[in-house]
Structure formats: C-alpha cells, structure tokens
Amino acid sequence: MRPAPFIARWQSGPVVAGAFQARLQLDDEALFAGHYPGAPILPGSFLVEALLQAASGALGGDVHLEEIVSCRFHSPLLPGDEVLAAFQLKETGAGRTLVEGTASGRAPAATLTMVLSPVPDAREDAPSLAPSWDDAARGARLLDTAFIHGALPHRPPALLVDSGLVLDLPGRGLALLARKAVTLEEPCYGSVVGSSDLRFPRSLIIESFCQACGLLRVSQTPAGEQAQADLAKVRVVAKLAKMRFWGDAVAGDLLEHRIRITARTPDGAVFSGQTVVAGRVILDVGRVVAAAAKL
C-alpha cells in the first residue's frame, strides 16, 4: 500500500559499502494529479516516499519511516523528469538504519536524512494521550471547504485537509486544529483490495500536516496581501526537521493536526505541532519551514 508504485520503477545499482544509486522516471501522470492544476509538480511527500521505497528495496524488505531527521527541498520535479538518487545506509542498532540521500532532476531536488525501522514503533517513551483542545475549540474560527480551496492550490486527489479551526490557546496564541478523514476511497488503497493492512502511508500524513500549515499561514494573512502574493508565487515546503512517528493511522481514522507558528519570515513561516488519532499522538513535528516560490 503506497501512494504510488515507485518500487517497480526504480532502477537500482548494487549496494557497495552501504552506498548505492538509483534512477526513477516520472512518467506517470497520476503522480501529479491535483498538485497543482496548470502547474504540476511532484509533491514533496511523494519524493520522500520514493526515496523511502528505494532504501527499502536496498535493505531487502519492508521498512517503516520512523523519523525524518532533516529534509530540504531545493527545486521542483516536473512530469517526465528523470530522478537520480544517491544513498548511504548506516546501521544504528536495534534494527534501525540511518539513510542519507540526495535526489536530482534537472537540478538538485532534495537532500534527506531519515531513520528507518523494520517494525512498527512501540516504544515505552512514546507520547500517550494528547491533551484535549476541546475547550479552545469553542468559539474557534471555522475554515470551511470554500476557504480551503481558496487558500491552497491543491485539488483532489492531492488535497488532504477536510476542515480547520483557528484557535486562541491561552498563553500560547493562535493555533490550528485541522482534520483529515482517512477513507478506503483514498487512491493509495486502490491496489490493496482484500488486504488486512490498511495503514495510511506515513508520507501522506506528512503531506496532510504540511497542507494544514499552509492553511494556518493563510488564515493569518490579510486578504489584500494574500491576493497580491497569489499573483506571483505559491507557498511550498522548503524544509522538514525532527518529524518523529510514534504510530500509524488506518482507514477509518480521523487525523487531527495541531499546529502553531513558531517563527515568521518575509515570505513564509516556521511551524511545529503534532498529529493525533483518537486522542493519541502518532507524529511529533519539530519544524516545517514554508516559503514562497515561483512555479
């Protein structure tokens, strides 16, 4: 169950002293559907997923994304591009592997450092119940479908946020509670009919979280400034750091992204937060950096 069948498309070389290279042709239009209409680029989460799958193949089996230590996106990948990726694999103990990777298309596209584990995470130091935001949600500002479609350039099936509430947290300022219902209608479940494994790809949880960050940024931008910005640039994710998974979501779950802005830049912002399912934290996010870019 993946958001795209990358593994079959990789052409990988041999692993020598923990290093290998691989090539991927981005010739499947479905990878770009809804991201973005009129100016298609590969979602950053799909590139993370592609690199994860290439590393998984080199390690000889299915692995799980445990943590993105850091990921920086340098330039977009377009339909028809060929991706050249280089990897270095380092065992860190307890079955975990540190993966350092770079990806290039027409120009350097991304650098990524991530930790992969062979089994789902079930650590004693994992966060348990998340504090309730119910009290803060009373009187919150609703971001409905119309607002979301106006704020984000994403369209189905790439759009992964259903609704949002702008909250005023006592002592902490404005924050966003964004929700995404995971259903069996998601494209990533198209090839798993009859399977008992209905985990939602972790890369898509990241994508949904990052889209919610965009909603929070736009919700705090005056309408005139937003309209002017829309004419020139689109806000994209430039960097991810310290994204640690503690569990999974499955079909039927409701993702709740809890997000705050920790810093602002002239053309973007820095975000942090958590993703919660049924009151339990499944993802801690140290930093998402968003910036404006011409497509």
C-alpha positions as CSV (number, residue, x, y, z in Angstrom):
1,M,0.0,0.0,0.0
2,R,1.8,3.1,-1.3
3,P,0.7,6.5,-2.7
4,A,2.4,5.5,-5.9
5,P,4.1,2.3,-7.2
6,F,7.6,3.7,-7.1
7,I,9.5,0.4,-6.2
8,A,8.8,-1.3,-9.5
9,R,10.0,1.8,-11.3
10,W,13.4,2.3,-9.6
11,Q,16.4,1.1,-11.4
12,S,18.9,0.5,-8.6
13,G,22.6,-0.3,-8.7
14,P,24.4,-2.7,-6.2
15,V,24.9,-1.7,-2.6
16,V,28.7,-1.3,-2.0
17,A,29.9,-0.4,1.5
18,G,26.4,0.8,2.3
19,A,26.2,3.1,-0.7
20,F,24.1,2.8,-3.9
21,Q,22.4,4.8,-6.6
22,A,19.1,4.6,-8.3
23,R,17.1,6.1,-11.2
24,L,13.4,6.9,-11.4
25,Q,11.4,8.1,-14.4
26,L,8.5,10.4,-13.5
27,D,6.3,9.4,-16.5
28,D,3.1,8.5,-14.6
29,E,0.6,11.5,-14.7
30,A,-1.2,10.1,-11.7
31,L,1.7,11.2,-9.5
32,F,0.9,14.8,-10.3
33,A,-2.9,14.8,-10.1
34,G,-4.2,17.8,-8.3
35,H,-0.7,19.1,-7.4
36,Y,-1.1,21.7,-8.9
37,P,-3.7,22.2,-11.7
38,G,-2.0,24.1,-14.5
39,A,1.5,23.9,-13.0
40,P,2.1,20.2,-12.0
41,I,5.0,19.4,-9.7
42,L,5.7,16.2,-7.7
43,P,4.5,16.5,-4.1
44,G,7.5,16.6,-1.7
45,S,5.9,13.8,0.3
46,F,5.9,11.6,-2.8
47,L,9.6,12.3,-3.2
48,V,10.2,11.3,0.4
49,E,8.1,8.2,-0.3
50,A,10.1,7.4,-3.4
51,L,13.4,7.6,-1.5
52,L,12.0,5.5,1.3
53,Q,11.0,2.8,-1.1
54,A,14.3,2.8,-2.8
55,A,16.1,2.4,0.5
56,S,13.6,-0.3,1.5
57,G,14.5,-2.3,-1.6
58,A,18.2,-2.0,-0.9
59,L,17.6,-3.2,2.7
60,G,15.8,-6.3,1.4
61,G,12.3,-5.8,2.7
62,D,9.6,-3.6,4.1
63,V,10.7,-0.9,6.5
64,H,8.9,1.8,8.3
65,L,9.7,5.5,8.3
66,E,10.4,6.3,11.9
67,E,11.9,9.8,11.7
68,I,12.8,12.5,9.3
69,V,15.9,14.0,10.8
70,S,16.0,16.7,8.2
71,C,14.9,17.2,4.6
72,R,15.5,20.2,2.4
73,F,13.8,20.7,-0.9
74,H,15.8,22.6,-3.4
75,S,13.9,22.6,-6.7
76,P,10.7,21.1,-8.1
77,L,10.4,17.9,-10.1
78,L,8.2,18.0,-13.1
79,P,6.4,15.4,-15.3
80,G,8.8,13.5,-17.4
81,D,11.8,14.3,-15.2
82,E,14.4,11.5,-14.5
83,V,15.4,11.4,-10.9
84,L,18.9,10.3,-9.9
85,A,19.2,9.4,-6.3
86,A,22.3,8.5,-4.2
87,F,22.1,6.8,-0.8
88,Q,24.3,6.0,2.2
89,L,23.0,3.4,4.6
90,K,24.3,3.2,8.2
91,E,23.1,0.7,10.8
92,T,22.5,2.4,14.2
93,G,21.5,-0.6,16.3
94,A,18.2,-2.1,17.4
95,G,17.5,-2.9,13.7
96,R,17.4,0.8,12.7
97,T,19.1,2.3,9.7
98,L,20.1,5.9,9.1
99,V,19.6,6.8,5.5
100,E,21.3,9.8,3.9
101,G,20.0,10.5,0.4
102,T,20.2,13.1,-2.3
103,A,17.9,13.4,-5.3
104,S,18.4,15.4,-8.5
105,G,16.3,16.0,-11.6
106,R,17.1,18.9,-13.9
107,A,18.8,20.4,-10.8
108,P,19.4,19.3,-7.2
109,A,15.9,18.5,-5.9
110,A,16.3,17.4,-2.3
111,T,18.6,16.2,0.5
112,L,17.1,13.8,3.1
113,T,18.3,12.2,6.3
114,M,15.8,9.7,7.8
115,V,15.7,6.8,10.2
116,L,14.0,3.5,9.1
117,S,12.9,0.7,11.3
118,P,11.9,-2.9,10.4
119,V,8.8,-3.0,12.6
120,P,6.1,-0.6,13.7
121,D,7.1,1.7,16.5
122,A,6.1,0.6,20.0
123,R,8.5,2.3,22.3
124,E,8.0,2.9,26.0
125,D,9.0,6.6,25.7
126,A,6.3,7.3,23.1
127,P,3.8,10.0,23.9
128,S,0.4,8.6,25.0
129,L,-2.7,10.6,25.4
130,A,-2.7,14.1,23.9
131,P,-4.1,17.0,25.9
132,S,-7.6,18.0,24.8
133,W,-8.2,21.1,22.7
134,D,-11.9,20.9,23.1
135,D,-12.2,23.9,25.4
136,A,-10.2,26.1,23.0
137,A,-12.3,24.9,20.1
138,R,-15.4,26.6,21.5
139,G,-15.8,29.8,19.6
140,A,-13.0,29.0,17.2
141,R,-13.0,30.3,13.6
142,L,-14.0,27.6,11.1
143,L,-12.0,27.2,7.9
144,D,-14.6,25.5,5.6
145,T,-14.2,23.9,2.2
146,A,-14.6,27.2,0.4
147,F,-11.7,28.7,2.4
148,I,-9.5,25.7,1.9
149,H,-10.0,25.8,-1.9
150,G,-9.2,29.5,-1.9
151,A,-6.1,29.1,0.4
152,L,-4.4,26.1,-1.1
153,P,-3.5,25.3,-4.7
154,H,-4.0,21.6,-4.1
155,R,-7.0,19.8,-5.6
156,P,-8.3,16.2,-5.2
157,P,-6.8,13.7,-5.0
158,A,-3.8,15.7,-3.7
159,L,-5.9,17.8,-1.3
160,L,-5.5,16.1,2.1
161,V,-7.3,18.5,4.5
162,D,-11.0,18.5,5.1
163,S,-11.5,21.3,7.6
164,G,-9.8,23.5,10.1
165,L,-10.4,25.5,13.3
166,V,-8.3,28.6,14.2
167,L,-7.9,28.5,17.9
168,D,-6.7,31.1,20.5
169,L,-4.8,29.0,23.0
170,P,-4.4,30.6,26.4
171,G,-0.8,31.8,26.9
172,R,0.3,30.3,23.5
173,G,-1.5,32.4,20.9
174,L,-3.2,31.3,17.7
175,A,-3.1,27.7,16.5
176,L,-4.8,25.5,14.0
177,L,-6.7,22.2,14.5
178,A,-7.0,20.7,11.1
179,R,-8.8,17.4,10.3
180,K,-8.5,14.8,7.6
181,A,-10.7,11.7,7.5
182,V,-8.8,8.6,6.1
183,T,-11.2,6.6,4.0
184,L,-11.0,3.5,1.7
185,E,-11.6,5.8,-1.2
186,E,-8.0,7.2,-0.9
187,P,-6.0,6.4,-4.1
188,C,-3.3,4.7,-2.1
189,Y,-5.8,1.9,-1.2
190,G,-6.6,1.2,-4.9
191,S,-4.2,-1.8,-5.1
192,V,-4.9,-3.4,-1.6
193,V,-8.4,-4.8,-2.1
194,G,-8.8,-7.7,0.4
195,S,-5.7,-6.8,2.4
196,S,-5.8,-6.6,6.2
197,D,-3.1,-4.0,6.2
198,L,-4.9,-0.7,5.8
199,R,-2.2,1.6,7.2
200,F,-2.2,5.1,5.7
201,P,1.2,5.9,4.2
202,R,3.2,8.0,6.7
203,S,4.4,10.2,3.8
204,L,0.8,11.2,3.2
205,I,0.3,12.0,6.9
206,I,3.3,14.4,6.4
207,E,1.7,15.8,3.3
208,S,-1.6,16.4,5.1
209,F,0.2,18.1,8.0
210,C,2.1,20.4,5.7
211,Q,-1.0,21.4,3.8
212,A,-2.6,22.3,7.2
213,C,0.5,24.5,7.9
214,G,-0.4,26.4,4.7
215,L,-3.9,26.9,5.9
216,L,-2.7,28.4,9.2
217,R,-0.4,30.8,7.4
218,V,-3.1,32.0,5.0
219,S,-5.7,32.3,7.8
220,Q,-3.4,34.9,9.4
221,T,-2.6,36.8,6.2
222,P,-4.7,39.9,5.4
223,A,-6.9,39.3,2.3
224,G,-5.2,42.0,0.2
225,E,-1.7,40.7,0.9
226,Q,-2.8,37.2,0.1
227,A,-4.3,38.2,-3.2
228,Q,-1.1,40.0,-4.2
229,A,1.1,37.1,-3.2
230,D,-1.1,34.6,-5.1
231,L,-0.4,36.5,-8.3
232,A,3.4,36.0,-8.0
233,K,4.2,32.9,-6.0
234,V,2.9,29.7,-4.4
235,R,3.9,28.7,-0.9
236,V,5.8,25.5,-0.8
237,V,7.5,23.4,1.9
238,A,11.3,24.2,1.9
239,K,12.4,22.1,4.9
240,L,11.3,19.4,7.3
241,A,13.1,18.6,10.6
242,K,12.6,16.4,13.6
243,M,9.5,14.6,12.4
244,R,9.1,11.5,14.7
245,F,6.4,8.9,14.2
246,W,5.0,7.0,17.2
247,G,2.2,5.1,15.5
248,D,0.1,4.7,12.4
249,A,-3.3,5.8,11.1
250,V,-5.6,3.3,9.2
251,A,-8.7,3.6,7.0
252,G,-11.5,4.9,9.2
253,D,-9.3,7.1,11.4
254,L,-9.5,10.9,11.7
255,L,-6.2,12.7,11.6
256,E,-6.1,15.8,13.8
257,H,-3.2,18.1,13.1
258,R,-2.4,20.5,16.0
259,I,-0.1,23.3,14.6
260,R,1.4,26.5,15.8
261,I,3.6,29.1,14.0
262,T,6.9,29.4,15.9
263,A,8.6,32.0,13.6
264,R,7.8,34.2,10.6
265,T,9.9,35.1,7.6
266,P,9.3,37.7,4.9
267,D,7.9,35.1,2.5
268,G,6.9,32.2,4.8
269,A,6.8,30.8,8.3
270,V,8.1,28.0,10.6
271,F,5.6,25.6,12.1
272,S,5.6,22.9,14.7
273,G,3.0,20.5,16.2
274,Q,1.6,17.1,16.4
275,T,-0.8,14.7,14.6
276,V,-3.3,12.9,16.9
277,V,-5.5,9.9,16.2
278,A,-8.2,9.0,18.8
279,G,-6.5,11.1,21.4
280,R,-3.1,9.6,20.9
281,V,0.0,11.3,19.4
282,I,1.2,9.4,16.3
283,L,3.5,12.2,14.9
284,D,5.7,14.9,16.6
285,V,6.8,17.6,14.3
286,G,9.8,19.7,15.3
287,R,9.8,22.0,12.3
288,V,8.2,22.7,8.9
289,V,9.6,25.6,7.0
290,A,7.4,27.1,4.3
291,A,8.4,29.7,1.7
292,A,7.1,31.3,-1.4
293,A,8.4,30.1,-4.8
294,K,7.7,30.7,-8.4
295,L,6.5,27.7,-10.3
